Amino acid sequence: LPCSHAALYVASVAALLKLQQAKCPAGNFQVLAGLSLGEYAALAAAGVFSFQDGLSLVIQRAKVLSEAASDQATLWVTGLDEPKVRELCLKAGEVCEISGF
């Protein structure tokens, strides 16, 4: 998990730098925003902290998330309606939390 989170952070910051170097309008921003892991890339791009400090935070975040959810998993389901997903969760016999409908 820490490696995949770090890779996403690095790729996000690198993409922004590439846009800025190419003088692309998308790299000329007035406001930055990010969701979840993207918040760290947005904060680094805004100069709130250095790239390296952001990377350290992202790696630590991933480790904490991994430890907190060591016996849990997340599943994204598309193409099914909520009643069908609930039915499948009940059949699985496991604790299942549904969100996002």
Backbone as CSV, one residue per row, in Angstrom:
resi,resn,N_x,N_y,N_z,CA_x,CA_y,CA_z,C_x,C_y,C_z
1,LEU,0.814,-1.208,0.000,0.000,0.000,0.000,0.856,1.269,0.000
2,PRO,1.899,1.355,0.845,2.696,2.583,0.817,3.297,2.879,-0.559
3,CYS,3.726,1.858,-1.271,4.333,2.094,-2.588,3.310,2.601,-3.597
4,SER,2.117,2.040,-3.587,1.111,2.485,-4.559,0.664,3.916,-4.255
5,HIS,0.531,4.254,-2.993,0.150,5.625,-2.638,1.258,6.595,-3.025
6,ALA,2.491,6.221,-2.755,3.626,7.073,-3.124,3.679,7.268,-4.637
7,ALA,3.430,6.210,-5.384,3.454,6.306,-6.850,2.371,7.258,-7.356
8,LEU,1.181,7.195,-6.782,0.107,8.102,-7.185,0.450,9.555,-6.862
9,TYR,1.042,9.768,-5.721,1.444,11.125,-5.335,2.499,11.662,-6.300
10,VAL,3.523,10.869,-6.549,4.602,11.287,-7.451,4.042,11.569,-8.846
11,ALA,3.183,10.683,-9.337,2.609,10.866,-10.679,1.760,12.132,-10.750
12,SER,1.015,12.406,-9.701,0.169,13.608,-9.689,1.008,14.879,-9.727
13,VAL,2.035,14.939,-8.906,2.893,16.126,-8.887,3.660,16.242,-10.202
14,ALA,4.136,15.113,-10.723,4.876,15.127,-12.000,3.981,15.596,-13.146
15,ALA,2.729,15.172,-13.158,1.800,15.592,-14.214,1.588,17.103,-14.164
16,LEU,1.436,17.638,-12.973,1.263,19.080,-12.837,2.502,19.830,-13.327
17,LEU,3.677,19.365,-12.929,4.920,20.016,-13.361,5.063,19.968,-14.881
18,LYS,4.698,18.855,-15.476,4.764,18.723,-16.941,3.821,19.724,-17.610
19,LEU,2.625,19.857,-17.092,1.670,20.833,-17.636,2.221,22.253,-17.523
20,GLN,2.831,22.549,-16.397,3.394,23.881,-16.202,4.572,24.125,-17.141
21,GLN,5.437,23.129,-17.319,6.584,23.275,-18.208,6.153,23.454,-19.658
22,ALA,5.064,22.810,-20.035,4.555,22.902,-21.406,3.727,24.168,-21.613
23,LYS,3.627,24.970,-20.561,2.822,26.202,-20.606,1.373,25.909,-21.004
24,CYS,0.887,24.768,-20.571,-0.488,24.344,-20.834,-1.434,25.152,-19.931
25,PRO,-2.554,25.618,-20.463,-3.504,26.362,-19.624,-3.933,25.590,-18.370
26,ALA,-3.968,24.275,-18.462,-4.380,23.475,-17.301,-3.351,23.557,-16.174
27,GLY,-2.121,23.933,-16.481,-1.091,24.060,-15.455,-1.037,25.436,-14.827
28,ASN,-1.850,26.353,-15.334,-1.908,27.715,-14.811,-3.155,27.834,-13.938
29,PHE,-3.030,27.479,-12.684,-4.191,27.381,-11.806,-4.269,28.554,-10.831
30,GLN,-5.458,28.826,-10.389,-5.704,29.826,-9.351,-6.076,29.151,-8.038
31,VAL,-6.674,27.974,-8.147,-7.145,27.233,-6.982,-6.747,25.772,-7.165
32,LEU,-6.373,25.134,-6.079,-6.033,23.713,-6.107,-6.970,22.948,-5.185
33,ALA,-7.315,21.758,-5.593,-8.137,20.895,-4.756,-7.745,19.454,-5.017
34,GLY,-7.986,18.620,-4.060,-7.709,17.200,-4.218,-8.651,16.415,-3.341
35,LEU,-8.836,15.182,-3.677,-9.695,14.304,-2.890,-8.853,13.165,-2.350
36,SER,-8.910,12.961,-1.059,-8.183,11.886,-0.407,-6.689,12.048,-0.657
37,LEU,-6.065,11.119,-1.330,-4.628,11.194,-1.590,-4.276,12.417,-2.441
38,GLY,-5.177,12.832,-3.307,-4.940,13.991,-4.158,-4.763,15.284,-3.385
39,GLU,-5.261,15.324,-2.163,-5.091,16.512,-1.333,-3.617,16.786,-1.074
40,TYR,-2.837,15.738,-0.913,-1.410,15.902,-0.632,-0.687,16.492,-1.838
41,ALA,-1.018,16.022,-3.028,-0.411,16.577,-4.242,-0.818,18.038,-4.416
42,ALA,-2.078,18.353,-4.136,-2.547,19.734,-4.252,-1.832,20.631,-3.246
43,LEU,-1.647,20.163,-2.031,-0.956,20.952,-1.015,0.511,21.169,-1.371
44,ALA,1.157,20.141,-1.904,2.554,20.286,-2.331,2.644,21.270,-3.495
45,ALA,1.739,21.172,-4.443,1.742,22.071,-5.598,1.485,23.515,-5.178
46,ALA,0.710,23.694,-4.127,0.408,25.038,-3.635,1.531,25.604,-2.762
47,GLY,2.541,24.773,-2.493,3.671,25.234,-1.696,3.454,25.166,-0.195
48,VAL,2.424,24.455,0.234,2.154,24.322,1.666,3.277,23.539,2.341
49,PHE,3.765,22.521,1.658,4.942,21.785,2.105,5.727,21.331,0.888
50,SER,6.950,20.893,1.124,7.818,20.477,0.020,7.342,19.156,-0.562
51,PHE,7.811,18.865,-1.772,7.496,17.581,-2.398,7.916,16.436,-1.478
52,GLN,9.135,16.512,-0.942,9.661,15.435,-0.086,8.839,15.286,1.193
53,ASP,8.470,16.398,1.813,7.631,16.315,3.015,6.282,15.680,2.681
54,GLY,5.709,16.051,1.540,4.446,15.446,1.108,4.589,13.955,0.896
55,LEU,5.699,13.544,0.274,5.937,12.118,0.045,6.044,11.376,1.372
56,SER,6.743,11.950,2.326,6.852,11.321,3.648,5.482,11.182,4.311
57,LEU,4.671,12.227,4.208,3.318,12.177,4.776,2.457,11.109,4.098
58,VAL,2.558,11.024,2.780,1.771,10.044,2.030,2.169,8.619,2.427
59,ILE,3.455,8.375,2.571,3.921,7.034,2.964,3.444,6.702,4.377
60,GLN,3.541,7.665,5.289,3.075,7.433,6.659,1.566,7.204,6.681
61,ARG,0.829,7.969,5.905,-0.624,7.810,5.803,-0.984,6.408,5.323
62,ALA,-0.293,5.946,4.310,-0.568,4.616,3.761,-0.295,3.526,4.792
63,LYS,0.772,3.683,5.559,1.089,2.696,6.600,0.008,2.661,7.670
64,VAL,-0.447,3.829,8.085,-1.498,3.912,9.114,-2.798,3.297,8.591
65,LEU,-3.166,3.636,7.356,-4.385,3.059,6.772,-4.286,1.545,6.664
66,SER,-3.136,1.074,6.277,-2.922,-0.368,6.126,-3.050,-1.086,7.469
67,GLU,-2.469,-0.506,8.501,-2.554,-1.112,9.834,-3.978,-1.074,10.374
68,ALA,-4.679,0.022,10.138,-6.038,0.175,10.662,-7.019,-0.778,9.993
69,ALA,-6.745,-1.119,8.762,-7.676,-1.968,8.004,-7.051,-3.310,7.654
70,SER,-6.193,-3.821,8.518,-5.463,-5.048,8.191,-6.365,-6.255,7.999
71,ASP,-7.527,-6.264,8.624,-8.435,-7.398,8.465,-9.706,-7.003,7.713
72,GLN,-9.628,-5.919,6.941,-10.785,-5.432,6.210,-10.431,-5.275,4.741
73,ALA,-11.450,-5.101,3.940,-11.240,-4.878,2.508,-12.317,-3.938,1.983
74,THR,-12.040,-3.353,0.840,-12.997,-2.478,0.179,-13.275,-3.045,-1.200
75,LEU,-14.519,-2.995,-1.598,-14.917,-3.494,-2.907,-15.800,-2.459,-3.571
76,TRP,-15.520,-2.152,-4.809,-16.304,-1.213,-5.592,-17.149,-2.037,-6.554
77,VAL,-18.451,-1.845,-6.518,-19.367,-2.600,-7.377,-20.068,-1.621,-8.310
78,THR,-20.039,-1.911,-9.595,-20.779,-1.106,-10.562,-21.697,-2.017,-11.359
79,GLY,-22.764,-1.452,-11.867,-23.662,-2.202,-12.732,-24.756,-2.963,-12.016
80,LEU,-24.819,-2.852,-10.697,-25.872,-3.517,-9.937,-26.638,-2.474,-9.136
81,ASP,-27.920,-2.724,-8.941,-28.685,-1.803,-8.123,-28.504,-2.159,-6.643
82,GLU,-28.887,-1.238,-5.782,-28.667,-1.423,-4.347,-29.321,-2.682,-3.788
83,PRO,-30.567,-3.013,-4.135,-31.161,-4.240,-3.590,-30.344,-5.495,-3.938
84,LYS,-29.816,-5.553,-5.138,-29.018,-6.712,-5.538,-27.713,-6.784,-4.740
85,VAL,-27.093,-5.647,-4.525,-25.854,-5.621,-3.744,-26.137,-6.057,-2.310
86,ARG,-27.235,-5.583,-1.740,-27.599,-5.992,-0.376,-27.845,-7.498,-0.306
87,GLU,-28.528,-8.022,-1.301,-28.789,-9.464,-1.357,-27.470,-10.250,-1.385
88,LEU,-26.536,-9.811,-2.207,-25.250,-10.502,-2.315,-24.445,-10.416,-1.020
89,CYS,-24.535,-9.284,-0.354,-23.831,-9.143,0.929,-24.408,-10.099,1.967
90,LEU,-25.703,-10.229,1.989,-26.330,-11.148,2.932,-25.931,-12.592,2.643
91,LYS,-25.863,-12.955,1.378,-25.465,-14.309,0.998,-24.011,-14.600,1.347
92,ALA,-23.196,-13.571,1.345,-21.770,-13.755,1.634,-21.538,-14.148,3.091
93,GLY,-22.482,-13.807,3.957,-22.357,-14.194,5.354,-21.306,-13.384,6.105
94,GLU,-20.816,-12.333,5.556,-19.813,-11.475,6.194,-20.445,-10.133,6.525
95,VAL,-19.802,-9.422,7.388,-20.237,-8.061,7.680,-19.967,-7.216,6.438
96,CYS,-20.956,-6.482,6.004,-20.838,-5.723,4.777,-21.460,-4.350,4.978
97,GLU,-20.730,-3.318,4.663,-21.208,-1.946,4.779,-21.365,-1.389,3.380
98,ILE,-22.554,-0.939,3.031,-22.824,-0.419,1.697,-22.921,1.090,1.769
99,SER,-22.250,1.766,0.844,-22.345,3.225,0.774,-22.201,3.647,-0.675
100,GLY,-22.600,4.854,-0.958,-22.381,5.409,-2.282,-23.515,5.279,-3.264
101,PHE,-24.699,4.838,-2.817,-25.829,4.755,-3.741,-26.532,6.070,-3.808
